[in-house]
Structures are given as structure tokens and as C-alpha cells.
Amino acid sequence: MGCLSRKSLQLYLLALALPPLLKNLVRITGVEPARR
């Protein structure tokens, strides 16, 4: 159970960390979305 819970927490942290990473990737590629 502990392992599963830990994996779930990892997924949650990954989901939290993904948006900024995507934003950085977008900035690096130079394609800035018009809506933001």
C-alpha cells in the first residue's frame, strides 16, 4: 500500500511540475501562445 501511495504522490508532484516545464519548453522553442 505504501508503495502505491508513494507512486500516487510522485504522479501528483509530476502533474504539479509539468505546467512550468511546458512553459519553459514553449519559451525555448520561441512559440509563445497568444492567449497567455
C-alpha positions as CSV (number, residue, x, y, z in Angstrom):
1,M,0.0,0.0,0.0
2,G,2.8,2.4,0.9
3,C,4.5,1.9,-2.5
4,L,1.2,2.6,-4.3
5,S,0.6,5.7,-2.2
6,R,4.2,6.9,-2.9
7,K,3.7,6.4,-6.6
8,S,0.5,8.3,-6.5
9,L,2.3,11.2,-4.7
10,Q,5.0,11.1,-7.3
11,L,2.4,11.4,-10.1
12,Y,0.8,14.3,-8.2
13,L,4.1,16.1,-7.9
14,L,4.8,15.4,-11.6
15,A,1.5,16.9,-12.5
16,L,2.3,20.0,-10.5
17,A,5.7,20.3,-12.1
18,L,4.6,19.8,-15.6
19,P,3.0,23.2,-16.5
20,P,6.1,25.3,-15.7
21,L,8.2,22.8,-17.7
22,L,5.9,23.1,-20.7
23,K,6.0,26.9,-20.4
24,N,9.8,26.7,-20.4
25,L,9.8,24.4,-23.4
26,V,7.4,26.8,-25.2
27,R,9.7,29.7,-24.4
28,I,12.8,27.8,-25.6
29,T,11.1,26.9,-28.9
30,G,10.1,30.5,-29.3
31,V,6.4,29.8,-30.0
32,E,4.7,31.9,-27.4
33,P,0.9,31.4,-27.2
34,A,-1.2,34.5,-27.8
35,R,-3.7,33.7,-25.0
36,R,-1.1,34.0,-22.3
